[in-house]
């Protein structure tokens, strides 16, 4: 009985993961990043953030990801 419940949940998750979103124009593509804001690594976070912004600008200057900035 318990196996069937887990199997049913697995099927639902698999089906929802395979579902496609309606096609249409995407306004923008959001990408997340984590930076250490506290602790001993916090001073380096400003440099990491600046590097990510530079990478974002370079990718957008080349046309973005699949044409989406």
N, C-alpha and C positions, 0 to 999 in steps of 0.2 A: 504494500500500500504506500509506504513512504517513498519507495523508488519511483512509483508512478507520479507522485506529486513533484518530485525533483525533476523527473523527465518532462513533465508538462511545463514546469517553470522554465526549463532549459529550452524547450521548443518555442515558448513565447518570447524569450529573450533573443533567440536566434532569428526568429521572424521579424522582430522589431528592429534588430540590427541590420537586416537585409532590406528593410523597407526603404524606398527611395523618396527623397523630397521632391515636391513638384518642381518641374523645370521652370526656370525664369532667370532674369538677370539678378546677379548678386551685387549688392551695392559695395560691399567691402568684405575682406577676409580678416578675421580677428585671430591673432596668435597670442597666447599667453606665455609669460615667463615668470620665474620665481627668483627673487633677489634677496640676499640676507640683509635685513634692515637693522638688526641688532647683533651684538656679540663682536667677536674679534674680526669677522669677515665684513662687517658693515662698511668700513672705509673703501673696500674694493668694489662695493655694489655700484657706486657712482660710475666707475670706469666700465663695469659690465653693462650698465644701462646705456651709457653713451655708445658702446660698441653695438648693442642691439639696435639703437636708433640709426646708426650709420648703415648697418646691414639692411634695415627696413628701407631706408632711402635709396640704397643701391638697387634693391630688388624692384622697388616701385619705379625707379628711373628706367629699368630695363623692360617695363611693361607689366610688372607684377607676377603673380602666380596664375597661370592659365588666363592671362589677360585681366585679372582682377587685382586692382591695387590694394 
